[in-house]
Amino acid sequence: MTERSCAFEILGVRHHGPGSARSVAAALEELSPDLVVIEGPPELDALLELAGDPELVPPVAALVYAVEEPRRSAFYPFAFFSPEWVAMRWALEHRVDVRFADLPATHFLAPAAPSAEAADERPEPRPSGSDPISRLARAAGYDDPERFWEDAVEHRAESSLGRFTAIREAMAEIRTEDPADLENEQREASMRKVLRAARREGRERVAMVCGAYHAPMLHPSAWPKVADDTALLKGLPKIKVTATWAPWTAGRLATDSGYGAGVTSPGWYQHLYAHWHAGTPADVVPGWLTRVARVLRAEGLSAAPATVVEAVRLAEALAAVRGRPSPGLEELEDATVTVLCEGSRLPLALVNRTLVVGEELGQVPESAPLVPLAQDLARQQKRLRLKPSAAETTVVLDLRREAQRERSLLLHRLRLLGIDWATEADRGGTRGTFKEAWTLEWQPEFAVRLVEAGLYGTTVVAAAEGLVAERAAQADDLGTLAELIDQALVADLPAGLEAAITALAERTAHQHDTLSLLRAVEPLARTQRYGDVRGSDTGVVADVLHTVVLRAAAGLRAACTSLDDDAAAAMKGALDAAHRGVSLVGEAPAGSSAPAWVATWEQALVALAADDQVHGLVAGRVNRILLDSEQVDIETVSARLSRQLSRGTSPEHAAAWVDGLLEGEALLLLHEVELLRLLDEWVAGVAETTFEDLLPLLRRTFSRFQSPERRQIGGRVRNLDAAADLHHTATLDLDLALPAAARVADLLQLEPA
């Protein structure tokens, strides 16, 4: 058969466009081709075997990734209304050969240069021209390219090959103004290579479905010489790649990935295409507004059937006034706000999330090729009844129950692997450590992260332990290692925990940075205190914590002197965190005593609080810590504050001391009149020029308090003399108080003294 006997029809489409999908379906029925070619890397041909499986339910995406560097990947999403999906399913149902044509992923996923920097970069999505739809829209008098395409294509009832000819001619005119684009030329050369191969095979009728921008250059009348295309594709870099199917979400169809055209209203397009495909276009508007009313009623809002009828009439009237072929999403939203929502646009957010975008998550058959780690995760999700969903769901887990504890372990292990399927949620006022609350929302990108995490192991447990061990070997900071130990413990990863503890013990022995030691205390203490809730062995953690606290206490005095303001702020934060950790362990259960090193830590703080050489911010904060824990009394703190506010101390140092002391609740100033008097006298005595410099620091100090607290402090300052007299001279009249005390005792059923 000669080459001239092969007829080509180039069907230029808008990716994820329901009008284009409908036109493609009609064109294929009219053409009855013996080969269908679809824009996409040829590596997707391996996925065609599963494309006809009824368990492959859109939205789904074809995932292509580099075997050795999974971060180098690209998604090719498909929805029910995607022209590519319609063409692929039509070919499979009619037993017609189908294949993909584009620049192979083995080339475009390969790094441009064999450098470490290039290897870490993700490839950008492949562009499909410089937004030709926008230029066509402007030429037609439209400000919004989306609305232009809907009016010109999506809402037109007729479907014929003539439409694709018109699109190709319009794009050919647009492309005359575009500069040369090497990447685009290579892609189109790859597509023409597949079309030429079809001609050599003796195909009689070939239908090529591609982005509208490419259509002019794929028609045989525009083909360059074979040698020119061969030169464009010569010497391209290569990398080993593989492909699989991955679930996708309606919301992610707005992402420009693979097919460089995202849609912002996939739920609306799905509704539109479903009615067109079913042959009921007249039901598009009433069907949509009926669904809107159902969503509003589910939220307790009024949406009577009569208002739906009125909204339908208004949407159709708006389309007629605006000169549109049929009501679009803009008219439907206006009718919803005016009639169903009584002028309020607030419910539109709910309608947008549930209907306009949608919350659908695609489904991939179990026979789809998956990396071993993804297979293990799927088995665990099924066993633990944690079904992935694109909609947000909240689960509360009781760690005392074995099944729920296993769910918790899975979620913690996935978070370690960078798969944030679960995020912490409000536990509803429950403070017990045996409760966890999670918000679950599955994202399609997790498919790539599973591939990446698969480099560490073939199961979730093995991969998490391998990742922890690698991070522990690479971490130099003690705080990072302590956090890693905490994560490994709550995820029940014995091998990873041992690796992290060993690394921490080695680094602690050589660590002389007190700040790093302090930052390691709280996560270690949290691990020791709460690890036993999950039945984990925390004895090894206690030994490391003991060493860390003793070394930090020994170096505390030297580490807190000669600090500038930034270093002092960092030290104050580390001291706060370390003291929280020590206090956590020091709150020993009934019948047991706190570890001996807790007293060593407290002694180090007491010595630090009395040292005038320490930066004011740190000294003030340590005094407040000791005051709150009743290690020093208010008289001692008042005396120290008085000394810091004396004329022999610089105003800046005094202000920093006050800032550290007052951080926290305002009750200290409200109940301790002497402290308030000292501050008032100091502020009143500061020179005007100095006060201007201190004002920002003082304002920051008092801005931490709530407005009612600041008002109370102001009231106390205005009445300091009266408050002092009351504080020092008031006496108790026991005879007057006796009746009230007797009544309280009676209510509490107490025996009178």
C-alpha positions in Angstrom: 0.0 0.0 0.0 1.4 3.4 -1.0 1.9 6.2 1.5 -0.6 8.4 -0.3 -3.4 6.0 0.4 -3.3 6.8 4.2 -5.7 9.6 5.4 -4.9 11.6 8.5 -7.3 13.6 10.6 -5.8 15.8 13.2 -8.2 16.5 16.1 -6.9 19.5 17.9 -8.5 19.7 21.4 -8.5 21.6 24.7 -7.1 19.2 27.3 -9.8 18.3 29.8 -12.5 20.0 27.7 -15.9 18.3 27.7 -16.9 20.0 24.4 -13.7 18.7 22.8 -14.3 15.3 24.3 -17.8 15.2 22.8 -16.5 16.4 19.4 -13.8 13.7 19.5 -16.3 11.0 20.2 -18.5 12.1 17.3 -15.5 12.5 14.9 -14.2 9.0 15.7 -17.7 7.5 15.0 -17.7 9.4 11.7 -14.1 8.5 10.7 -14.0 4.9 12.0 -10.2 5.0 11.9 -8.0 1.9 12.0 -5.5 3.6 14.3 -6.0 6.2 17.1 -2.9 8.2 18.1 -3.0 10.3 21.4 -0.7 13.0 22.6 1.5 11.5 25.4 4.9 9.9 25.8 5.1 6.5 24.2 5.9 4.9 27.6 2.2 5.2 28.3 1.6 2.4 25.7 2.4 -0.1 28.4 -0.6 1.1 30.4 -3.2 0.6 27.6 -3.7 -3.0 28.7 -5.4 -1.8 31.9 -7.1 1.1 30.3 -10.2 -1.0 29.5 -10.4 -2.4 33.0 -13.8 -1.4 34.6 -11.9 -0.9 37.9 -9.9 1.9 36.4 -12.2 4.8 37.3 -11.3 8.4 36.5 -10.0 10.8 37.7 -6.7 8.9 37.3 -3.3 9.8 36.1 -0.6 8.0 34.1 2.6 8.4 36.1 5.9 8.3 34.4 9.0 8.4 36.6 12.7 7.7 36.4 13.6 4.4 38.1 16.7 5.6 39.8 15.5 9.1 40.5 11.7 9.0 41.2 11.6 12.7 41.8 11.9 13.0 38.1 8.3 12.3 37.2 5.3 13.6 35.3 1.6 13.0 35.7 -0.8 12.7 32.7 -4.3 13.2 34.3 -7.5 11.8 32.7 -11.1 12.6 33.6 -14.3 11.2 32.1 -14.5 14.3 30.1 -10.9 14.4 28.9 -10.7 14.0 25.1 -7.7 11.7 25.4 -9.6 9.4 27.8 -12.6 9.4 25.4 -10.4 8.6 22.4 -8.5 5.8 24.3 -11.7 4.1 25.6 -13.4 4.4 22.1 -10.4 2.6 20.5 -10.4 -0.1 23.2 -14.2 -0.7 22.9 -14.1 -0.8 19.1 -10.9 -3.0 19.1 -9.0 -0.4 17.2 -5.3 0.0 17.6 -4.2 2.9 19.8 -0.8 4.4 20.8 0.7 7.5 22.3 3.0 10.0 20.5 5.1 12.7 22.1 8.7 13.2 23.1 9.6 10.0 25.0 9.8 10.4 28.8 13.2 8.7 28.7 14.5 12.0 27.1 12.5 14.8 28.8 12.9 13.3 32.3 16.7 12.9 31.9 18.9 15.6 33.5 20.3 18.1 31.1 23.8 17.7 32.7 25.2 15.0 34.9 25.5 17.3 38.0 24.2 16.7 41.5 22.3 20.0 41.3 20.5 19.0 38.2 19.6 15.6 39.6 17.7 17.2 42.4 15.5 19.3 40.3 12.0 18.3 39.2 11.3 18.7 35.5 8.9 21.4 34.7 5.5 20.5 33.0 5.8 20.5 29.2 4.3 23.8 27.8 1.9 23.6 24.9 2.5 27.0 23.4 2.2 30.6 24.7 -1.5 30.5 25.7 -3.0 30.5 22.2 -6.5 30.4 23.5 -6.1 33.8 25.2 -5.0 35.3 21.9 -7.9 33.8 20.1 -10.2 35.1 22.8 -8.9 38.6 22.4 -9.3 38.4 18.7 -13.0 37.4 19.2 -13.6 40.3 21.7 -13.4 38.2 24.9 -11.5 39.2 28.1 -11.8 35.7 29.5 -10.2 32.9 27.5 -12.1 30.2 29.4 -15.5 31.8 28.6 -14.5 32.2 24.9 -13.6 28.5 24.6 -16.9 27.5 26.4 -19.0 29.7 24.1 -17.1 28.7 20.9 -16.7 25.0 21.6 -18.0 23.6 24.9 -21.6 24.8 24.7 -22.1 24.2 20.9 -24.4 21.3 20.2 -23.0 20.5 16.8 -20.0 18.2 16.4 -18.3 17.7 13.1 -14.9 17.3 11.5 -15.3 20.8 10.2 -14.9 22.2 13.7 -11.4 20.6 13.9 -10.4 22.0 10.6 -11.4 25.5 11.8 -9.4 25.1 15.0 -6.4 23.9 13.1 -6.5 26.9 10.7 -7.0 29.3 13.6 -4.0 27.9 15.5 -1.9 28.0 12.3 -2.5 31.7 12.1 -1.7 32.1 15.8 1.6 30.2 15.4 2.9 32.6 12.7 3.5 35.1 15.5 5.3 32.7 17.8 9.1 32.5 18.1 10.9 29.2 17.6 10.7 26.8 20.6 13.2 23.9 20.5 11.4 21.8 23.1 8.1 22.2 21.2 9.7 21.4 17.9 11.2 18.2 19.4 7.8 17.1 20.7 6.1 17.6 17.4 8.9 15.9 15.6 8.4 12.9 17.9 4.6 12.9 17.1 5.3 13.1 13.4 7.6 10.1 13.7 4.8 8.0 15.0 2.4 9.2 12.3 5.0 8.4 9.6 5.4 4.9 11.1 1.6 4.5 10.8 1.8 5.4 7.1 4.6 2.8 6.5 2.5 0.2 8.3 -0.2 0.7 5.6 -2.8 2.3 7.8 -5.8 3.7 5.8 -7.3 6.1 8.3 -5.4 7.6 11.3 -7.0 10.0 13.9 -4.5 12.0 15.9 -5.9 13.6 19.2 -3.6 16.3 20.4 -3.5 19.8 22.0 -5.0 22.4 19.6 -1.6 24.2 19.5 0.1 21.2 17.9 -2.6 20.5 15.3 -1.2 22.7 12.4 2.2 21.1 12.5 0.9 17.5 12.6 -1.1 17.7 9.4 0.7 16.0 6.5 0.6 19.2 4.5 2.9 20.8 7.1 5.4 17.9 7.6 9.0 18.9 7.1 11.6 16.5 5.7 12.3 13.3 7.6 16.0 14.3 7.9 15.0 17.6 9.7 12.9 15.7 12.3 15.7 13.2 12.8 18.2 16.0 13.4 15.9 17.5 16.1 15.8 14.2 18.0 19.5 13.2 17.6 21.7 13.0 20.7 19.0 13.6 23.4 19.9 12.5 26.9 18.3 9.3 28.2 17.3 7.9 31.5 15.6 4.6 32.5 11.9 5.2 33.2 8.7 3.3 33.9 5.0 4.0 34.1 2.0 3.1 36.1 -1.6 4.3 36.9 -2.2 6.4 40.0 -5.4 7.7 41.5 -6.1 11.3 40.9 -8.5 13.8 42.4 -10.9 16.3 40.9 -9.2 19.2 42.6 -5.8 18.2 41.1 -7.3 18.4 37.5 -6.6 22.1 37.9 -2.9 21.4 38.0 -0.8 21.9 34.8 0.9 18.5 34.9 1.7 16.4 31.9 -1.1 17.8 29.8 -0.4 21.5 30.1 -4.0 22.7 30.6 -5.7 22.6 34.0 -9.4 23.2 34.6 -10.7 25.0 37.6 -14.2 23.5 37.5 -13.9 19.8 36.9 -17.1 19.0 38.7 -19.1 21.3 36.5 -17.4 19.8 33.3 -18.2 16.3 34.5 -21.8 17.3 34.9 -21.8 18.9 31.5 -20.3 16.0 29.7 -22.4 13.4 31.4 -25.6 15.0 30.1 -24.2 15.6 26.7 -23.0 12.0 26.5 -26.4 10.7 27.7 -28.2 12.8 25.1 -30.0 15.0 27.7 -28.5 18.5 27.2 -31.8 20.1 28.2 -31.3 18.7 31.7 -27.9 20.4 32.3 -29.2 23.5 34.0 -32.1 22.1 36.1 -30.0 19.1 37.0 -27.1 21.3 38.2 -29.3 23.7 40.3 -31.1 20.7 41.8 -27.7 19.3 43.0 -26.9 22.8 44.4 -30.2 22.9 46.3 -29.5 19.4 47.7 -26.1 20.5 49.0 -27.6 23.6 50.6 -30.3 21.6 52.3 -27.7 19.2 53.6 -26.2 22.2 55.4 -29.5 23.3 56.9 -30.1 26.1 54.4 -33.4 26.7 52.8 -33.7 25.7 49.1 -37.3 24.8 48.2 -38.1 23.1 44.9 -40.0 26.3 43.8 -36.8 28.3 44.2 -34.9 25.8 42.0 -37.5 26.4 39.2 -37.0 30.2 39.6 -33.2 29.9 39.6 -33.4 27.9 36.3 -35.5 30.6 34.7 -33.1 33.3 35.9 -30.0 31.4 34.6 -31.5 31.0 31.1 -32.6 34.7 31.0 -29.0 35.8 32.0 -27.5 33.7 29.2 -29.9 35.2 26.7 -29.2 38.8 27.8 -25.4 38.1 27.7 -25.6 36.5 24.3 -24.3 33.1 25.4 -25.5 29.9 23.6 -26.5 28.4 26.9 -26.1 29.1 30.6 -22.6 28.7 31.8 -21.1 28.4 35.3 -21.1 32.2 35.7 -24.9 32.4 35.0 -25.6 29.4 37.3 -23.6 31.0 40.2 -25.4 34.3 39.7 -28.8 32.5 39.8 -27.7 30.5 42.9 -26.7 33.6 44.8 -29.8 35.6 43.8 -32.5 33.0 44.3 -31.2 30.0 46.3 -28.9 32.0 48.7 -31.0 35.2 48.9 -28.2 37.4 47.8 -25.4 35.9 50.0 -22.3 34.6 48.4 -21.1 32.8 51.5 -22.6 29.4 50.5 -20.8 29.5 47.2 -17.6 28.3 48.9 -19.4 25.1 49.9 -20.9 24.7 46.4 -17.6 25.3 44.8 -15.8 22.7 46.9 -18.4 19.9 46.6 -19.8 20.5 43.2 -17.8 22.9 41.0 -14.5 21.2 41.8 -15.8 18.0 43.4 -14.3 15.6 45.9 -13.9 12.5 43.7 -10.9 10.3 44.1 -10.1 7.9 41.2 -9.7 4.2 41.5 -6.9 2.0 40.1 -7.3 -1.8 39.8 -5.2 -4.0 42.0 -3.5 -5.5 39.0 -2.0 -2.1 38.1 1.8 -2.2 38.4 2.8 -0.7 41.8 6.1 -0.5 43.6 6.3 -3.0 46.5 6.0 -0.2 49.1 2.7 1.0 47.5 1.4 -2.6 47.5 2.3 -3.0 51.2 0.5 0.3 52.0 -2.6 -0.8 50.1 -2.7 -4.0 52.0 -2.4 -2.2 55.3 -5.1 0.4 54.4 -7.4 -2.4 53.5 -6.7 -4.4 56.7 -7.0 -1.4 59.0 -10.0 0.0 57.1 -8.4 3.3 56.4 -9.6 3.9 52.8 -7.9 6.8 51.0 -10.3 9.6 50.2 -9.9 13.1 48.6 -12.4 14.5 51.0 -11.2 15.5 54.5 -12.2 13.0 57.2 -11.3 13.1 60.9 -10.6 10.1 63.0 -10.0 9.9 66.8 -7.8 6.9 67.9 -7.7 5.3 71.3 -4.2 3.9 71.7 -5.3 1.5 74.3 -7.0 -0.5 71.6 -4.8 -2.7 69.5 -6.5 -2.0 66.1 -6.5 1.7 66.6 -3.0 1.7 67.8 -1.9 0.0 64.6 -3.7 2.7 62.6 -1.7 5.3 64.6 1.5 3.6 63.9 0.8 3.5 60.1 0.0 7.2 60.1 3.2 8.1 62.0 5.3 6.0 59.7 3.9 7.6 56.6 4.6 11.0 58.0 8.2 10.1 58.6 8.3 9.1 54.9 7.0 12.5 53.9 3.5 11.2 53.0 1.4 13.6 55.0 -1.9 11.8 54.5 -2.7 12.6 58.1 -2.3 15.9 60.0 -2.9 16.4 63.7 -6.5 17.6 64.6 -8.2 18.9 67.7 -8.9 16.1 70.1 -12.1 17.8 71.4 -10.8 18.8 74.8 -9.3 15.3 75.6 -5.9 15.8 77.3 -5.0 12.1 77.8 -2.0 10.9 76.0 -3.8 7.7 74.9 -5.9 9.8 72.4 -4.9 11.0 69.0 -7.0 12.9 66.4 -6.1 13.0 62.8 -7.5 14.7 59.7 -7.0 12.5 56.6 -6.9 13.8 53.0 -5.3 11.7 50.3 -3.3 13.6 47.6 -2.3 12.2 44.2 1.3 13.4 44.7 1.7 10.7 47.4 2.1 8.2 44.5 5.5 9.8 43.7 6.5 10.0 47.3 5.8 6.3 47.7 8.1 5.6 44.8 10.8 7.8 46.4 10.3 6.2 49.8 10.6 2.7 48.1 14.3 3.3 47.8 14.6 2.8 51.6 12.6 -0.5 51.8 9.8 -2.6 50.3 7.4 -2.2 53.2 6.2 0.8 55.2 8.1 -0.4 58.3 11.3 -1.2 56.5 11.3 2.1 54.6 10.6 4.2 57.7 13.4 2.4 59.6 15.8 2.9 56.7 15.0 6.6 56.4 15.4 7.1 60.2 18.8 5.3 60.1 20.0 7.4 57.2 18.9 10.7 58.8 20.5 9.7 62.1 23.8 9.0 60.3 23.7 12.4 58.6 22.4 14.6 61.4 24.9 16.7 63.4 22.5 18.6 65.5 21.5 17.0 68.8 18.0 18.6 68.6 17.4 17.0 65.2 18.5 13.6 66.6 16.3 14.0 69.6 13.2 14.8 67.5 14.1 11.8 65.3 14.2 9.6 68.4 10.8 10.9 69.4 9.4 10.2 65.9 10.9 6.7 65.8 9.4 5.8 69.2 5.9 6.9 68.5 6.1 5.1 65.1 7.4 1.9 66.9 10.5 1.5 64.8 13.0 -0.4 67.0 15.8 -0.6 64.5 15.5 3.1 63.6 15.3 4.0 67.3 18.4 2.1 68.1 20.3 3.9 65.2 19.1 7.3 66.3 20.0 6.7 70.0 23.4 5.4 69.1 24.1 8.4 66.9 22.9 10.8 69.7 25.0 9.1 72.3 28.1 9.4 70.1 27.5 13.0 69.3 26.6 13.9 72.9 30.0 12.6 74.0 31.7 15.1 71.7 29.2 17.9 71.9 30.3 21.1 73.7 27.6 23.4 72.4 25.3 24.0 75.4 22.6 25.4 73.1 22.4 22.2 71.1 22.3 20.1 74.3 19.4 22.3 75.6 17.4 21.8 72.4 17.7 18.0 72.7 16.2 17.9 76.2 12.5 18.4 75.5 12.0 15.8 72.7 14.0 13.2 74.7 11.9 13.9 77.9 8.7 13.7 75.9 9.9 10.4 74.5 10.7 9.0 77.9 7.5 10.3 79.5 4.9 9.3 76.9 6.6 6.4 75.2 5.3 3.9 77.6 1.7 4.7 76.5 2.5 2.7 73.4 4.3 -0.1 75.3 7.7 1.1 74.1 11.0 0.6 76.0 12.2 4.0 77.0 15.0 2.9 79.3 17.7 3.6 76.7 16.3 7.1 76.2 16.6 7.8 80.0 20.3 7.2 80.0 20.9 9.6 77.1 18.6 12.2 78.7 20.6 11.9 81.9 23.8 12.7 80.1 22.4 15.5 78.1 20.9 17.3 81.0 24.1 17.0 83.2 26.3 18.3 80.4 23.9 21.2 79.7 23.7 22.1 83.4 27.5 22.1 83.7 27.9 24.5 80.7 24.9 26.7 81.4 26.7 29.5 83.2 29.4 29.9 80.5 26.9 29.7 77.7 24.7 32.5 79.0 27.3 35.2 79.4 28.6 37.6 76.7 25.5 37.1 74.5 24.1 39.6 72.1 20.4 40.2 71.8 19.8 37.6 69.1 21.9 34.9 70.9 20.1 35.7 74.1 16.7 35.2 72.5 17.8 31.9 71.1 19.2 30.8 74.5 15.9 31.9 76.3 13.9 29.7 73.9 16.2 26.8 74.4 16.1 27.2 78.2 12.3 27.3 78.2 12.1 24.1 76.1 14.7 22.3 78.2 12.9 23.3 81.5 9.6 22.0 80.1 11.3 18.7 79.3 12.9 18.4 82.8 9.6 19.3 84.4 7.9 16.6 82.4 10.2 14.0 83.7 10.3 15.6 87.2 6.5 15.1 87.6 7.1 11.6 88.8 4.1 9.3 89.2 2.8 8.6 92.7 5.0 6.3 94.7 8.2 7.1 92.7 10.8 9.9 92.9 12.1 12.2 90.3 15.5 11.4 88.8 18.5 12.8 90.8 19.7 14.9 87.8 16.5 17.0 88.0 17.9 18.6 91.2 21.2 19.2 89.4 19.3 21.1 86.7 17.4 23.2 89.3 20.6 24.1 91.1 22.1 25.3 87.8 19.1 27.6 87.2 19.2 29.0 90.8 22.9 29.9 90.3 22.1 31.4 86.9 19.3 33.5 88.3 21.5 35.3 90.8 24.3 36.0 88.3 24.5 39.7 87.3 26.8 38.8 84.4 24.1 37.0 82.5 22.3 38.7 79.7 19.2 40.5 81.1 16.7 38.6 78.9 18.0 35.2 80.1 18.3 36.2 83.7 14.8 37.6 83.9 13.3 34.5 82.2 15.2 32.2 84.6 13.9 34.1 87.6 10.4 33.8 86.3 10.8 30.1 85.8 12.1 29.6 89.3 9.3 31.9 90.7 6.6 29.9 88.9 8.1 26.6 90.2 8.4 28.0 93.7 12.2 27.6 93.8 12.5 31.3 94.8 10.1 33.5 96.6 8.6 36.8 95.4 10.7 38.8 97.9 13.9 37.5 96.3 12.7 38.3 92.8 11.6 41.8 93.9 15.0 42.4 95.4 16.8 41.3 92.2 14.5 43.4 90.0 15.1 46.4 92.2 18.9 45.9 91.8 18.5 45.6 88.0 16.4 48.8 87.8 18.9 50.8 89.8 20.9 53.6 88.3 24.0 51.5 88.1 22.5 49.2 85.4 22.1 50.3 81.8 18.4 50.9 80.8 18.7 48.4 77.9 19.9 45.6 80.3 17.1 46.5 82.7 14.5 46.4 79.9 15.7 43.0 78.8 15.5 41.7 82.3 11.9 43.0 82.7 11.0 41.4 79.3 12.3 38.0 80.4 10.6 38.3 83.8 7.2 39.3 82.5 6.9 36.8 79.7 3.8 34.7 80.4 0.6 35.6 82.2 -0.1 39.1 83.5 -1.2 37.8 86.9 2.3 38.4 88.3 1.9 42.2 88.0 -1.7 42.2 88.9 -1.1 40.4 92.3 2.4 41.6 93.2 2.0 45.3 93.9 5.7 45.7 94.8 6.9 44.6 91.4 4.4 46.9 89.7 5.7 49.8 91.9 9.3 49.1 91.0 8.5 49.1 87.3 6.4 52.3 87.6 9.2 54.2 89.4 11.8 52.9 87.0 9.9 54.0 83.9 9.1 57.4 85.5 12.8 57.9 86.2 14.2 57.0 82.8 15.5 60.0 80.9 13.4 61.1 77.9 16.0 60.3 75.3 16.7 56.9 76.7 12.9 56.2 77.0 12.5 56.7 73.3 15.0 53.9 72.7 13.4 51.6 75.3 9.8 52.2 74.1 9.8 49.5 71.3 11.1 46.8 73.8 8.6 47.8 76.5 5.8 47.9 74.0 6.7 44.4 72.8 6.8 43.2 76.5 3.3 44.5 77.3 1.8 43.6 73.9 1.9 40.0 74.9 -0.8 40.6 77.4 -4.5 40.6 76.5 -6.3 43.9 76.3 -8.3 43.3 79.5 -5.1 42.5 81.3 -3.4 45.7 80.1 -6.5 47.7 81.2 -6.3 46.1 84.7 -2.6 46.9 84.9 -3.2 50.5 84.0 -5.9 50.7 86.7 -3.5 49.3 89.3 -0.8 51.8 88.3 -3.3 54.7 88.8 -4.2 53.5 92.3 -0.8 52.2 93.5 -0.9 54.2 96.7 -4.3 52.9 97.7 -3.3 49.4 96.7 -0.2 49.6 98.8 -2.1 50.9 101.8 -4.6 48.1 101.4 -1.8 45.5 100.9 0.1 46.5 104.1 -2.5 47.7 106.5 -5.6 45.6 105.9 -6.5 43.2 108.8 -9.0 40.4 109.0 -12.2 40.8 111.1 -12.7 37.2 112.2 -16.0 37.9 114.0 -17.4 39.5 110.8 -16.2 36.6 108.6 -17.4 33.8 110.9 -21.0 33.6 109.6 -19.8 33.3 106.0 -17.1 30.7 106.9 -19.7 28.7 108.8 -22.0 28.7 105.8 -19.3 27.5 103.5 -18.3 24.7 105.9 -22.0 23.6 106.0 -22.2 23.5 102.2 -19.0 21.5 102.1 -20.1 19.3 104.9 -17.1 20.1 107.0 -16.9 19.7 110.8 -16.6 23.1 112.6 -13.2 23.7 114.2 
